[in-house]
Amino acid sequence: MTSIAPFAKLTLVADMRMKGCERKMVNVNKLKGKIVECGLNVSILADRIGIDKATLYRKINENGAPITIREADKISEELNLSKEEVNDIFFSQYVA
């Protein structure tokens, strides 16, 4: 089984967005679960990563705007996500 390097995954996501293939790659259920597991809510997380809470609510909604790579990085830092968790949440093949 061939694995894709993290940089290649980021490039793939960016390439898909540029080509108009805005398929949601975020596993929303896992992201929401990690937010709760860390004792946070969307409002607090939004404040900590420096975006408006309404914007983050829209982004984690299954039909919301895509989460940028910078935002995913900030979220992963705030939630102290492992590499595996980052891949499971932000590069998921399962779309919640």
Backbone atoms as SQL, in Angstrom:
CREATE TABLE atoms (id INTEGER PRIMARY KEY, chain TEXT, resi INTEGER, resn TEXT, atom TEXT, x REAL, y REAL, z REAL);
INSERT INTO atoms VALUES
  (1, 'A', 1, 'MET', 'N', 0.834, -1.174, 0.000),
  (2, 'A', 1, 'MET', 'CA', 0.000, 0.000, 0.000),
  (3, 'A', 1, 'MET', 'C', 0.879, 1.238, 0.000),
  (4, 'A', 2, 'THR', 'N', 0.672, 2.139, -0.916),
  (5, 'A', 2, 'THR', 'CA', 1.480, 3.338, -1.039),
  (6, 'A', 2, 'THR', 'C', 0.912, 4.433, -0.161),
  (7, 'A', 3, 'SER', 'N', 1.794, 5.073, 0.603),
  (8, 'A', 3, 'SER', 'CA', 1.327, 6.197, 1.419),
  (9, 'A', 3, 'SER', 'C', 1.747, 7.495, 0.754),
  (10, 'A', 4, 'ILE', 'N', 0.983, 8.518, 1.010),
  (11, 'A', 4, 'ILE', 'CA', 1.256, 9.834, 0.434),
  (12, 'A', 4, 'ILE', 'C', 1.895, 10.693, 1.510),
  (13, 'A', 5, 'ALA', 'N', 2.989, 11.350, 1.175),
  (14, 'A', 5, 'ALA', 'CA', 3.663, 12.235, 2.118),
  (15, 'A', 5, 'ALA', 'C', 2.738, 13.382, 2.483),
  (16, 'A', 6, 'PRO', 'N', 2.846, 13.911, 3.729),
  (17, 'A', 6, 'PRO', 'CA', 1.967, 15.008, 4.144),
  (18, 'A', 6, 'PRO', 'C', 1.967, 16.186, 3.170),
  (19, 'A', 7, 'PHE', 'N', 3.129, 16.577, 2.661),
  (20, 'A', 7, 'PHE', 'CA', 3.176, 17.702, 1.725),
  (21, 'A', 7, 'PHE', 'C', 2.386, 17.395, 0.468),
  (22, 'A', 8, 'ALA', 'N', 2.481, 16.153, 0.002),
  (23, 'A', 8, 'ALA', 'CA', 1.739, 15.756, -1.196),
  (24, 'A', 8, 'ALA', 'C', 0.242, 15.846, -0.954),
  (25, 'A', 9, 'LYS', 'N', -0.209, 15.519, 0.261),
  (26, 'A', 9, 'LYS', 'CA', -1.628, 15.626, 0.590),
  (27, 'A', 9, 'LYS', 'C', -2.077, 17.081, 0.558),
  (28, 'A', 10, 'LEU', 'N', -1.256, 17.974, 1.118),
  (29, 'A', 10, 'LEU', 'CA', -1.596, 19.397, 1.100),
  (30, 'A', 10, 'LEU', 'C', -1.677, 19.907, -0.323),
  (31, 'A', 11, 'THR', 'N', -0.749, 19.460, -1.157),
  (32, 'A', 11, 'THR', 'CA', -0.747, 19.868, -2.557),
  (33, 'A', 11, 'THR', 'C', -1.992, 19.347, -3.261),
  (34, 'A', 12, 'LEU', 'N', -2.382, 18.114, -2.967),
  (35, 'A', 12, 'LEU', 'CA', -3.571, 17.531, -3.567),
  (36, 'A', 12, 'LEU', 'C', -4.823, 18.318, -3.190),
  (37, 'A', 13, 'VAL', 'N', -4.945, 18.677, -1.930),
  (38, 'A', 13, 'VAL', 'CA', -6.105, 19.458, -1.479),
  (39, 'A', 13, 'VAL', 'C', -6.128, 20.804, -2.173),
  (40, 'A', 14, 'ALA', 'N', -4.984, 21.484, -2.213),
  (41, 'A', 14, 'ALA', 'CA', -4.912, 22.786, -2.872),
  (42, 'A', 14, 'ALA', 'C', -5.245, 22.659, -4.350),
  (43, 'A', 15, 'ASP', 'N', -4.727, 21.608, -4.996),
  (44, 'A', 15, 'ASP', 'CA', -4.985, 21.394, -6.412),
  (45, 'A', 15, 'ASP', 'C', -6.469, 21.131, -6.666),
  (46, 'A', 16, 'MET', 'N', -7.113, 20.332, -5.807),
  (47, 'A', 16, 'MET', 'CA', -8.540, 20.051, -5.965),
  (48, 'A', 16, 'MET', 'C', -9.369, 21.328, -5.841),
  (49, 'A', 17, 'ARG', 'N', -9.003, 22.186, -4.898),
  (50, 'A', 17, 'ARG', 'CA', -9.746, 23.426, -4.707),
  (51, 'A', 17, 'ARG', 'C', -9.586, 24.347, -5.903),
  (52, 'A', 18, 'MET', 'N', -8.373, 24.416, -6.451),
  (53, 'A', 18, 'MET', 'CA', -8.128, 25.287, -7.591),
  (54, 'A', 18, 'MET', 'C', -8.879, 24.805, -8.818),
  (55, 'A', 19, 'LYS', 'N', -9.099, 23.513, -8.929),
  (56, 'A', 19, 'LYS', 'CA', -9.805, 22.954, -10.077),
  (57, 'A', 19, 'LYS', 'C', -11.311, 22.914, -9.864),
  (58, 'A', 20, 'GLY', 'N', -11.773, 23.458, -8.738),
  (59, 'A', 20, 'GLY', 'CA', -13.204, 23.507, -8.490),
  (60, 'A', 20, 'GLY', 'C', -13.786, 22.234, -7.908),
  (61, 'A', 21, 'CYS', 'N', -12.942, 21.324, -7.466),
  (62, 'A', 21, 'CYS', 'CA', -13.418, 20.074, -6.864),
  (63, 'A', 21, 'CYS', 'C', -13.487, 20.271, -5.357),
  (64, 'A', 22, 'GLU', 'N', -14.390, 21.068, -4.909),
  (65, 'A', 22, 'GLU', 'CA', -14.420, 21.422, -3.489),
  (66, 'A', 22, 'GLU', 'C', -15.142, 20.368, -2.660),
  (67, 'A', 23, 'ARG', 'N', -14.740, 19.142, -2.817),
  (68, 'A', 23, 'ARG', 'CA', -15.278, 18.068, -2.009),
  (69, 'A', 23, 'ARG', 'C', -14.764, 18.233, -0.589),
  (70, 'A', 24, 'LYS', 'N', -15.640, 18.203, 0.369),
  (71, 'A', 24, 'LYS', 'CA', -15.261, 18.417, 1.764),
  (72, 'A', 24, 'LYS', 'C', -14.383, 17.262, 2.234),
  (73, 'A', 25, 'MET', 'N', -13.189, 17.557, 2.688),
  (74, 'A', 25, 'MET', 'CA', -12.251, 16.536, 3.110),
  (75, 'A', 25, 'MET', 'C', -12.179, 16.415, 4.636),
  (76, 'A', 26, 'VAL', 'N', -12.884, 17.261, 5.355),
  (77, 'A', 26, 'VAL', 'CA', -12.805, 17.282, 6.815),
  (78, 'A', 26, 'VAL', 'C', -13.814, 16.299, 7.402),
  (79, 'A', 27, 'ASN', 'N', -13.348, 15.487, 8.331),
  (80, 'A', 27, 'ASN', 'CA', -14.243, 14.604, 9.064),
  (81, 'A', 27, 'ASN', 'C', -14.814, 15.430, 10.219),
  (82, 'A', 28, 'VAL', 'N', -15.978, 15.993, 9.990),
  (83, 'A', 28, 'VAL', 'CA', -16.605, 16.923, 10.926),
  (84, 'A', 28, 'VAL', 'C', -16.891, 16.254, 12.267),
  (85, 'A', 29, 'ASN', 'N', -17.360, 15.029, 12.245),
  (86, 'A', 29, 'ASN', 'CA', -17.680, 14.340, 13.505),
  (87, 'A', 29, 'ASN', 'C', -16.447, 14.169, 14.381),
  (88, 'A', 30, 'LYS', 'N', -15.329, 13.781, 13.783),
  (89, 'A', 30, 'LYS', 'CA', -14.094, 13.627, 14.561),
  (90, 'A', 30, 'LYS', 'C', -13.604, 14.973, 15.079),
  (91, 'A', 31, 'LEU', 'N', -13.709, 16.017, 14.253),
  (92, 'A', 31, 'LEU', 'CA', -13.276, 17.345, 14.680),
  (93, 'A', 31, 'LEU', 'C', -14.113, 17.819, 15.860),
  (94, 'A', 32, 'LYS', 'N', -15.422, 17.691, 15.755),
  (95, 'A', 32, 'LYS', 'CA', -16.300, 18.105, 16.866),
  (96, 'A', 32, 'LYS', 'C', -16.005, 17.289, 18.121),
  (97, 'A', 33, 'GLY', 'N', -15.743, 16.002, 17.949),
  (98, 'A', 33, 'GLY', 'CA', -15.418, 15.149, 19.089),
  (99, 'A', 33, 'GLY', 'C', -14.144, 15.590, 19.790),
  (100, 'A', 34, 'LYS', 'N', -13.124, 15.943, 19.020),
  (101, 'A', 34, 'LYS', 'CA', -11.864, 16.403, 19.617),
  (102, 'A', 34, 'LYS', 'C', -12.039, 17.743, 20.318),
  (103, 'A', 35, 'ILE', 'N', -12.872, 18.608, 19.761),
  (104, 'A', 35, 'ILE', 'CA', -13.136, 19.900, 20.406),
  (105, 'A', 35, 'ILE', 'C', -13.736, 19.660, 21.789),
  (106, 'A', 36, 'VAL', 'N', -14.737, 18.793, 21.867),
  (107, 'A', 36, 'VAL', 'CA', -15.392, 18.478, 23.144),
  (108, 'A', 36, 'VAL', 'C', -14.422, 17.761, 24.082),
  (109, 'A', 37, 'GLU', 'N', -13.659, 16.811, 23.538),
  (110, 'A', 37, 'GLU', 'CA', -12.692, 16.052, 24.339),
  (111, 'A', 37, 'GLU', 'C', -11.678, 16.977, 25.019),
  (112, 'A', 38, 'CYS', 'N', -11.346, 18.077, 24.357),
  (113, 'A', 38, 'CYS', 'CA', -10.387, 19.044, 24.911),
  (114, 'A', 38, 'CYS', 'C', -11.053, 20.052, 25.844),
  (115, 'A', 39, 'GLY', 'N', -12.342, 19.869, 26.098),
  (116, 'A', 39, 'GLY', 'CA', -13.051, 20.754, 27.014),
  (117, 'A', 39, 'GLY', 'C', -13.361, 22.122, 26.418),
  (118, 'A', 40, 'LEU', 'N', -13.415, 22.187, 25.102),
  (119, 'A', 40, 'LEU', 'CA', -13.671, 23.453, 24.417),
  (120, 'A', 40, 'LEU', 'C', -15.017, 23.402, 23.715),
  (121, 'A', 41, 'ASN', 'N', -15.396, 24.530, 23.151),
  (122, 'A', 41, 'ASN', 'CA', -16.518, 24.583, 22.229),
  (123, 'A', 41, 'ASN', 'C', -16.062, 25.397, 21.027),
  (124, 'A', 42, 'VAL', 'N', -16.901, 25.485, 20.011),
  (125, 'A', 42, 'VAL', 'CA', -16.508, 26.154, 18.772),
  (126, 'A', 42, 'VAL', 'C', -16.174, 27.622, 19.018),
  (127, 'A', 43, 'SER', 'N', -16.935, 28.283, 19.895),
  (128, 'A', 43, 'SER', 'CA', -16.668, 29.695, 20.190),
  (129, 'A', 43, 'SER', 'C', -15.277, 29.911, 20.772),
  (130, 'A', 44, 'ILE', 'N', -14.931, 29.099, 21.743),
  (131, 'A', 44, 'ILE', 'CA', -13.616, 29.226, 22.391),
  (132, 'A', 44, 'ILE', 'C', -12.500, 28.908, 21.396),
  (133, 'A', 45, 'LEU', 'N', -12.681, 27.828, 20.631),
  (134, 'A', 45, 'LEU', 'CA', -11.663, 27.456, 19.638),
  (135, 'A', 45, 'LEU', 'C', -11.483, 28.556, 18.608),
  (136, 'A', 46, 'ALA', 'N', -12.586, 29.116, 18.127),
  (137, 'A', 46, 'ALA', 'CA', -12.509, 30.204, 17.141),
  (138, 'A', 46, 'ALA', 'C', -11.710, 31.376, 17.701),
  (139, 'A', 47, 'ASP', 'N', -11.980, 31.726, 18.946),
  (140, 'A', 47, 'ASP', 'CA', -11.259, 32.832, 19.587),
  (141, 'A', 47, 'ASP', 'C', -9.764, 32.520, 19.677),
  (142, 'A', 48, 'ARG', 'N', -9.441, 31.306, 20.035),
  (143, 'A', 48, 'ARG', 'CA', -8.033, 30.920, 20.190),
  (144, 'A', 48, 'ARG', 'C', -7.270, 30.875, 18.874),
  (145, 'A', 49, 'ILE', 'N', -7.966, 30.558, 17.774),
  (146, 'A', 49, 'ILE', 'CA', -7.260, 30.512, 16.481),
  (147, 'A', 49, 'ILE', 'C', -7.400, 31.816, 15.708),
  (148, 'A', 50, 'GLY', 'N', -8.141, 32.775, 16.283),
  (149, 'A', 50, 'GLY', 'CA', -8.186, 34.111, 15.695),
  (150, 'A', 50, 'GLY', 'C', -9.174, 34.314, 14.562),
  (151, 'A', 51, 'ILE', 'N', -10.280, 33.552, 14.574),
  (152, 'A', 51, 'ILE', 'CA', -11.318, 33.807, 13.576),
  (153, 'A', 51, 'ILE', 'C', -12.657, 33.983, 14.287),
  (154, 'A', 52, 'ASP', 'N', -13.607, 34.578, 13.590),
  (155, 'A', 52, 'ASP', 'CA', -14.930, 34.805, 14.146),
  (156, 'A', 52, 'ASP', 'C', -15.629, 33.467, 14.378),
  (157, 'A', 53, 'LYS', 'N', -16.379, 33.381, 15.480),
  (158, 'A', 53, 'LYS', 'CA', -17.037, 32.105, 15.789),
  (159, 'A', 53, 'LYS', 'C', -18.044, 31.704, 14.712),
  (160, 'A', 54, 'ALA', 'N', -18.735, 32.663, 14.127),
  (161, 'A', 54, 'ALA', 'CA', -19.691, 32.344, 13.059),
  (162, 'A', 54, 'ALA', 'C', -18.973, 31.745, 11.850),
  (163, 'A', 55, 'THR', 'N', -17.783, 32.246, 11.574),
  (164, 'A', 55, 'THR', 'CA', -16.989, 31.724, 10.459),
  (165, 'A', 55, 'THR', 'C', -16.600, 30.278, 10.721),
  (166, 'A', 56, 'LEU', 'N', -16.138, 29.983, 11.932),
  (167, 'A', 56, 'LEU', 'CA', -15.748, 28.607, 12.244),
  (168, 'A', 56, 'LEU', 'C', -16.963, 27.688, 12.238),
  (169, 'A', 57, 'TYR', 'N', -18.097, 28.144, 12.754),
  (170, 'A', 57, 'TYR', 'CA', -19.319, 27.331, 12.687),
  (171, 'A', 57, 'TYR', 'C', -19.651, 26.983, 11.242),
  (172, 'A', 58, 'ARG', 'N', -19.562, 27.966, 10.352),
  (173, 'A', 58, 'ARG', 'CA', -19.843, 27.717, 8.929),
  (174, 'A', 58, 'ARG', 'C', -18.854, 26.713, 8.345),
  (175, 'A', 59, 'LYS', 'N', -17.593, 26.845, 8.725),
  (176, 'A', 59, 'LYS', 'CA', -16.555, 25.981, 8.158),
  (177, 'A', 59, 'LYS', 'C', -16.686, 24.531, 8.612),
  (178, 'A', 60, 'ILE', 'N', -17.174, 24.305, 9.838),
  (179, 'A', 60, 'ILE', 'CA', -17.295, 22.921, 10.284),
  (180, 'A', 60, 'ILE', 'C', -18.664, 22.333, 9.972),
  (181, 'A', 61, 'ASN', 'N', -19.568, 23.163, 9.475),
  (182, 'A', 61, 'ASN', 'CA', -20.843, 22.656, 9.007),
  (183, 'A', 61, 'ASN', 'C', -20.562, 21.811, 7.769),
  (184, 'A', 62, 'GLU', 'N', -21.275, 20.725, 7.593),
  (185, 'A', 62, 'GLU', 'CA', -20.966, 19.837, 6.473),
  (186, 'A', 62, 'GLU', 'C', -21.093, 20.498, 5.115),
  (187, 'A', 63, 'ASN', 'N', -21.819, 21.580, 5.013),
  (188, 'A', 63, 'ASN', 'CA', -21.930, 22.297, 3.739),
  (189, 'A', 63, 'ASN', 'C', -21.186, 23.627, 3.774),
  (190, 'A', 64, 'GLY', 'N', -20.336, 23.798, 4.778),
  (191, 'A', 64, 'GLY', 'CA', -19.669, 25.071, 4.972),
  (192, 'A', 64, 'GLY', 'C', -18.472, 25.296, 4.068),
  (193, 'A', 65, 'ALA', 'N', -17.897, 26.465, 4.216),
  (194, 'A', 65, 'ALA', 'CA', -16.705, 26.838, 3.458),
  (195, 'A', 65, 'ALA', 'C', -15.539, 25.941, 3.876),
  (196, 'A', 66, 'PRO', 'N', -14.575, 25.731, 2.988),
  (197, 'A', 66, 'PRO', 'CA', -13.434, 24.873, 3.334),
  (198, 'A', 66, 'PRO', 'C', -12.549, 25.500, 4.410),
  (199, 'A', 67, 'ILE', 'N', -11.965, 24.654, 5.228),
  (200, 'A', 67, 'ILE', 'CA', -10.999, 25.086, 6.234),
  (201, 'A', 67, 'ILE', 'C', -9.659, 25.212, 5.528),
  (202, 'A', 68, 'THR', 'N', -9.007, 26.354, 5.698),
  (203, 'A', 68, 'THR', 'CA', -7.715, 26.558, 5.040),
  (204, 'A', 68, 'THR', 'C', -6.637, 25.728, 5.742),
  (205, 'A', 69, 'ILE', 'N', -5.532, 25.555, 5.069),
  (206, 'A', 69, 'ILE', 'CA', -4.416, 24.813, 5.650),
  (207, 'A', 69, 'ILE', 'C', -3.897, 25.538, 6.887),
  (208, 'A', 70, 'ARG', 'N', -3.838, 26.847, 6.835),
  (209, 'A', 70, 'ARG', 'CA', -3.390, 27.632, 8.003),
  (210, 'A', 70, 'ARG', 'C', -4.338, 27.420, 9.183),
  (211, 'A', 71, 'GLU', 'N', -5.655, 27.432, 8.915),
  (212, 'A', 71, 'GLU', 'CA', -6.632, 27.214, 9.985),
  (213, 'A', 71, 'GLU', 'C', -6.522, 25.798, 10.540),
  (214, 'A', 72, 'ALA', 'N', -6.336, 24.814, 9.665),
  (215, 'A', 72, 'ALA', 'CA', -6.177, 23.426, 10.108),
  (216, 'A', 72, 'ALA', 'C', -4.945, 23.298, 10.998),
  (217, 'A', 73, 'ASP', 'N', -3.878, 23.996, 10.641),
  (218, 'A', 73, 'ASP', 'CA', -2.650, 23.971, 11.442),
  (219, 'A', 73, 'ASP', 'C', -2.903, 24.572, 12.820),
  (220, 'A', 74, 'LYS', 'N', -3.586, 25.704, 12.866),
  (221, 'A', 74, 'LYS', 'CA', -3.887, 26.347, 14.153),
  (222, 'A', 74, 'LYS', 'C', -4.807, 25.481, 15.003),
  (223, 'A', 75, 'ILE', 'N', -5.809, 24.882, 14.364),
  (224, 'A', 75, 'ILE', 'CA', -6.720, 23.999, 15.092),
  (225, 'A', 75, 'ILE', 'C', -5.959, 22.810, 15.655),
  (226, 'A', 76, 'SER', 'N', -5.087, 22.221, 14.841),
  (227, 'A', 76, 'SER', 'CA', -4.329, 21.050, 15.307),
  (228, 'A', 76, 'SER', 'C', -3.425, 21.403, 16.481),
  (229, 'A', 77, 'GLU', 'N', -2.878, 22.608, 16.484),
  (230, 'A', 77, 'GLU', 'CA', -2.053, 23.039, 17.613),
  (231, 'A', 77, 'GLU', 'C', -2.901, 23.226, 18.862),
  (232, 'A', 78, 'GLU', 'N', -4.045, 23.886, 18.732),
  (233, 'A', 78, 'GLU', 'CA', -4.913, 24.143, 19.888),
  (234, 'A', 78, 'GLU', 'C', -5.461, 22.859, 20.481),
  (235, 'A', 79, 'LEU', 'N', -5.772, 21.892, 19.629),
  (236, 'A', 79, 'LEU', 'CA', -6.342, 20.631, 20.103),
  (237, 'A', 79, 'LEU', 'C', -5.269, 19.591, 20.394),
  (238, 'A', 80, 'ASN', 'N', -4.001, 19.973, 20.180),
  (239, 'A', 80, 'ASN', 'CA', -2.862, 19.092, 20.419),
  (240, 'A', 80, 'ASN', 'C', -3.045, 17.751, 19.691),
  (241, 'A', 81, 'LEU', 'N', -3.356, 17.829, 18.398),
  (242, 'A', 81, 'LEU', 'CA', -3.618, 16.637, 17.600),
  (243, 'A', 81, 'LEU', 'C', -2.316, 15.953, 17.182),
  (244, 'A', 82, 'SER', 'N', -2.338, 14.633, 17.195),
  (245, 'A', 82, 'SER', 'CA', -1.200, 13.866, 16.678),
  (246, 'A', 82, 'SER', 'C', -1.245, 13.920, 15.148),
  (247, 'A', 83, 'LYS', 'N', -0.176, 13.464, 14.513),
  (248, 'A', 83, 'LYS', 'CA', -0.140, 13.418, 13.045),
  (249, 'A', 83, 'LYS', 'C', -1.262, 12.546, 12.499),
  (250, 'A', 84, 'GLU', 'N', -1.500, 11.430, 13.176),
  (251, 'A', 84, 'GLU', 'CA', -2.567, 10.525, 12.733),
  (252, 'A', 84, 'GLU', 'C', -3.934, 11.193, 12.835),
  (253, 'A', 85, 'GLU', 'N', -4.157, 11.921, 13.933),
  (254, 'A', 85, 'GLU', 'CA', -5.434, 12.616, 14.118),
  (255, 'A', 85, 'GLU', 'C', -5.618, 13.714, 13.066),
  (256, 'A', 86, 'VAL', 'N', -4.534, 14.430, 12.752),
  (257, 'A', 86, 'VAL', 'CA', -4.599, 15.460, 11.712),
  (258, 'A', 86, 'VAL', 'C', -5.020, 14.826, 10.392),
  (259, 'A', 87, 'ASN', 'N', -4.392, 13.711, 10.044),
  (260, 'A', 87, 'ASN', 'CA', -4.751, 13.019, 8.796),
  (261, 'A', 87, 'ASN', 'C', -6.189, 12.516, 8.837),
  (262, 'A', 88, 'ASP', 'N', -6.587, 11.929, 9.962),
  (263, 'A', 88, 'ASP', 'CA', -7.952, 11.409, 10.077),
  (264, 'A', 88, 'ASP', 'C', -9.004, 12.503, 9.973),
  (265, 'A', 89, 'ILE', 'N', -8.704, 13.668, 10.533),
  (266, 'A', 89, 'ILE', 'CA', -9.690, 14.757, 10.556),
  (267, 'A', 89, 'ILE', 'C', -9.664, 15.591, 9.283),
  (268, 'A', 90, 'PHE', 'N', -8.491, 16.038, 8.881),
  (269, 'A', 90, 'PHE', 'CA', -8.415, 17.012, 7.783),
  (270, 'A', 90, 'PHE', 'C', -8.184, 16.411, 6.396),
  (271, 'A', 91, 'PHE', 'N', -7.791, 15.143, 6.343),
  (272, 'A', 91, 'PHE', 'CA', -7.568, 14.509, 5.049),
  (273, 'A', 91, 'PHE', 'C', -8.353, 13.210, 4.949),
  (274, 'A', 92, 'SER', 'N', -9.541, 13.244, 5.492),
  (275, 'A', 92, 'SER', 'CA', -10.385, 12.063, 5.577),
  (276, 'A', 92, 'SER', 'C', -10.978, 11.682, 4.238),
  (277, 'A', 93, 'GLN', 'N', -11.060, 10.401, 3.998),
  (278, 'A', 93, 'GLN', 'CA', -11.795, 9.905, 2.828),
  (279, 'A', 93, 'GLN', 'C', -13.271, 9.814, 3.172),
  (280, 'A', 94, 'TYR', 'N', -13.542, 9.664, 4.486),
  (281, 'A', 94, 'TYR', 'CA', -14.931, 9.661, 4.952),
  (282, 'A', 94, 'TYR', 'C', -15.347, 11.098, 5.164),
  (283, 'A', 95, 'VAL', 'N', -16.459, 11.463, 4.621),
  (284, 'A', 95, 'VAL', 'CA', -16.934, 12.829, 4.761),
  (285, 'A', 95, 'VAL', 'C', -18.209, 12.802, 5.569),
  (286, 'A', 96, 'ALA', 'N', -18.166, 13.437, 6.743),
  (287, 'A', 96, 'ALA', 'CA', -19.327, 13.435, 7.637),
  (288, 'A', 96, 'ALA', 'C', -20.415, 14.350, 7.122);
